[in-house]
Amino acid sequence: MTLASVLVPMFLGFFIKVPPSCLRLIDKALAGLVYAVLLLIGVSLARVENLGAQLDTILGAVLLLFACVIGANLLALMWFDRRRPWQPQGTGKKAKVSIAGSIKQVACVVLGFAFGKLMAGIWLPSENLGMYCLMALVLLVGVQLNGSGVTLRQVLVNKRGVQTAAIMMASSLAGGLLFAALTPGVSWMKGMALASGFGWYSLSGLVMTEAYGAVWGSIMLLNDLGREFFALVCIPLLMRRHPSAAVGVGGATSLDFTLPVIQSAGGLQAVPLAISFGFIVNVAAPFLMVVFSSFG
């Protein structure tokens, strides 16, 4: 059911064409849904009993998962850049870095948590509301991808984008397996599920909450938000010598949130790579997360 709930709306969204004038409204609706999802994740976290006793476990798991996945990504992508050198025009420019959006997203989770604690026993939204928001979110993402003007041919023709996506996803799964090996009670499938968010925090947090509970959902959310923070800071530093690593470290956010930083640091030549890479990762993430979590 979860697989159908996530993939069917995205599939339908690919076939919904909207006028260009409506795309801005869809962007705003999508931004609103992201904040709603983050609030609901905070509320679900507030429902966890004895959360204070588990904070050390959550923090330790987030740090270990982040180190395993991002470390594997950087090693694999930097190796790829050395084997197949490529340098976009504009490399080395100083990019404007703003983490205000990331701070707002963390604040939404905290606000949802505070709301859940204050309203416990009075009124809390249905636990199914998160899944409904998730379905609406992926539907709009599908519509957005369709309306972006990017064709499947353009995605697949960019050979380096396809290669970067494949290496990033494979190395992420390897990092997930390493995390599972180092964490008692975490199966290989669960480790790969936790590594399959690829930075899509609004989706991964809810899917992991559905699969493993609010604690693991929060671990996944913080891990993917951490990827966004890390990408914003490191893209300008990596772009000169390791452009594929600079694009790949952002994961799913390279199609939207970190794209301006990629363009600023790497120039217009880096944009097709980012779009091809981001498109593939955005399509693969929901499928891989749900499949691995259903077996783990």
N, C-alpha and C positions, 0 to 999 in steps of 0.2 A: 504493500500500500504506500509506504513512504517513497519507494522508487517511482511509482506511478505519479504520486502527488508532486514530486519534484520535476521529473522529466517531461511529463505530458504537458504541463503549462508552458515550459520553455519551448517544446516542439511546436505547440500551437502558436506561440509568439512569433516564431520564425516565419509563419505564413500570414501574419496580420500586417498589412501595409497601411501606414498612416501618412497623411500629408506632412510635408516637411515642417509646416507651421505648428504641428501638434507635438513634434519631438521635444520642444522645450518644456511643454506641459508634462510629458512623460518623464523627462529628467527630474522635474520638481516632484512628481508623484513618487518616483523611485527613491529620491533622497528622503522624502517623508517616510516611506516604508522602511528604509534602512534604520532610521531613528526609532520607529515603532518596534521593529524587531529587537533592537538593542535594549530598549526599555523592557520588553517582555522577557528577554534573557535575564536582565537584572531582577525582575519579579520572580522568575523561576528559581533564581539563586537564593532569593530570600526565603523560599519555601523549604530549603534544605535544613534539616535539623542538625544542631551542633556544628554549624558551619565554622565557627571560630576555631574548633579543634582541628579542622581540616585545612586551615589556611596555609600551614607550613607545607602540607602535602601538595596543595594546589600550586603554590609558588615554586616548589622544587620541581614538580612535573613540567610546569611551563618553561622554566629555564633549561631543563634537560631536553625537552622536545624541541625547543627553539635552537639550541646548540647543535643537536643531531641533524635537524632538517636543513637549517640555513648553512651549517658547516658543510654538509654534503653538497648542497647547491653550489656554493662558492668553489669548492674543490673541483667539481665536475665541469662547471662552466668556465672557470679560469683555465683549466686544462684544455678545453675546447678552443678558447681564444688563442692559446699558444700554438695549438696544432693547426688551426685554420684562422690565421690573422685576418682581421677586417677592421677598418677604421672609418667611421662615418665622418662627414664634413662637420666642422663646428666643434669637434672634440676638444675638450679642455676649457670650454667656456664656463664661467661661473653661473650656476643655476640658482634661481630664487627658491629657497626651501621654506615651506610653511607647514608647521605641525599643528596649526590651529584646528583643522578638521579632525585630526586624530584625537586631540584633546576633547573636542566636543563629543566624539563617539564614546570615549571612556566615561565622560561625564553622564551620558545617557544611561549607561549600564549602572553607574552609581545611583543615579536618580531613580531608576526602576527598582533597584535594591531597597532604597530608602522608602519608596512608596509601598513595596511589598511588606516591609517590616511594620510600617505605620498602619496599614490597612488590613493586616492579618486578623482574621476573626470578624472583620466587618464586611469587606467586599474586595475580591480580587478577580481579575479577568480570567475567563476560562482557559484551561491549559491548551485547549484546541485552537485558541485564537492565534497562537504562534505559527501553527501549521498553515492556517488560512492566509496569514500575512506572508509566509514563505512562498506559498503558491502564487499569490499576486505578484510578489517580488520577481520570481523567475519568469513569470509570464511577461512582465514589463521589460525584463532584461532581453528576452527573446525578441520582443517588438523593437527594442532599442538597437539590437544587433542587426536586425533586418533593415531598419531605417537608416543605419549608419552609412549605407552605400557600399559596404564591403561585401564583395561576392566571395563565394567559396573558392573560385578560381584564383582570385587575388590572394587569398590566404595560403593556398597550397603552392602557388607559384613562387612565393617568397621562401626559397629553400632554407635560408639561414633561420627564418622564423620557425619553420617546422622543426628543424634540427634543435634549435634552442629550447623549444617547448618539450620535445621528447627527452632531451637530456635533463632539463629541470624537473620534469615529472618523475623520471626514473630515479634520479638522485634523491628526490623528496621521499619516494617510497623506500629507498635504501636507508635513508635517515630514520624513517618510521620503524623499519625492522631493527635498526640499532637501538632505538628507544625502547622497543618491546624487549629486546635482549637484556637491557639494563634495568628494566622496571618489573619487579615481581608482580604477577597477576595480570599482566598485559599480554594478550595473545598476539601472534604475528599479524593476523587480520586486523585486530584493533589498532595496532601500531601503524599499519598502512592507512587505515581509515583516518586516524588522527593526523597523518601527514598529507592527506589528500585535499585539504582546504585550499592550499596554494594562495593564501592571502584573502580569500573571499569570506571575511569574518562574519558578515550578516547571515550568510547561508550556513557556514560550517558550525557556528555556535548553536543554531537551532537543530540541525541534523544530528549533531553529537548529543545534544540534550535529549532528543527523541530516542536515540539509540542507547545511550549509556547513563543518562541522568544529568542533572544540572551541574554537578561538580565537573564532570568531564566536558560538558558543553562550555563551561567557563574557561577551562584549561585551553580548549581549542580556540575559543574567542580571543583570549589574551595572546596566544601564540600567533594567530594571524594578524591581530592588531600590531603585535611586536614586529612582524615582517614589514608592515606598512611604515612604521617609525624608522626601522632600519634602512628600508629602501630610500626613503626621502633624504636621509643623511648620506648614504653611501653611493647613490647613483652618480652624483657629480665626481666623486673620488674614483670610482671604478671606470668611468666612461673612456678615459684616455687610453688605457692599456687593455681593458677587459670589457668591451662594449656589450658582448652577449651576457656576461655576468651582471652588468649594470641593468640591462633590461630584464633578465630572468629573475633577479632577486626580488623584484616587485610582484611577481606572480600575477594573479588575476587583476591586480590594481594597475598593471601596465596599460590596460585598455582604457582606463578612465582617470583614477586619482593621481597616479604618478606619471601619466603621459606628458603633462606640461613640463615636468622636471626632466624627463627623458629628452624631449624636444629641445629644451633650453641647453642641456649639457652636450647632446650629441648632434644637434642640428636636424634639419628636415629629413636627412637621409636615414636617421634612426627611427623615424615614425613608422614607415611600412613594416620594419622588423618588429616593433612594439605591437602594432595592430595585429599582425599575423600571429605572433606569439600569444598575445592576450586573448584573441578570439579562440584559439585552440584550447588554452587553459580554462577559459570560462565555460566552454562546452564540456570539457572532460571532468572538471571538479565535481559537479553534482552527481554524475554517474559513478565515479570512482568512490566517493564518500559513502553513498548509499549501498553500493554493492559490497564493499569491504565491511561496512558496519553490520550488514545483514548476516554475514558469515562469522563475525567475531564478537 
